[in-house]
Amino acid sequence: MKSKGFGRTEQTIIVTVAPSDAEAVAKKLDARMLPAVPDSTFTAVEWKRITVRRGDDDDIVWHLNVALRELPETIKWNIDWRASTY
């Protein structure tokens, strides 16, 4: 994680979604879509967030729920914890 000063760090969270939903999720999170993996059933979106507590997965899930709540409920997302830095 990158230090952002004053005890804050930048987390990189990888969110996976269906390819058809990736653009909407990336736009809502102001994130970037990662290059497609051939024969994959999902697309990864790289989301950056600032935090003061490392390893706080509860806050990450809460923040994503709030950020994505206006999208249709049919959009399913998952966090790739192994690929994320938090």
Buried (B, 14 or more C-beta within 10 A) or exposed (E): BEEEEEEEBBBBBBBBBBEEBBEBBBEBBEBEBBEEEEEEEBBBBBBBBEBEEEEBEEBBEEBBEEBBEEBEEEBEBEBEEEBBEB
